């Protein structure tokens, strides 16, 4: 499992979630929204940042609720 930081543009939140693979740009993911219901989100951006504690790269994704 890969821990990914998810930045949600729709409700302006950040959460760490575990994925089997890092989603790609343009893919859809199902997440629980702020009301507790599952909703579809589009992946807008994917990037990696080096962790403060060494040579480990942490994935980040930027998502927005699918209209």
Buried (B, 14 or more C-beta within 10 A) or exposed (E): EEEBBBBBBBEEEEEEBEBEEBBEEEBEBEBEBEEEEEBEBBBEEBEEEEEEEEEEEBBBBBBBBEE
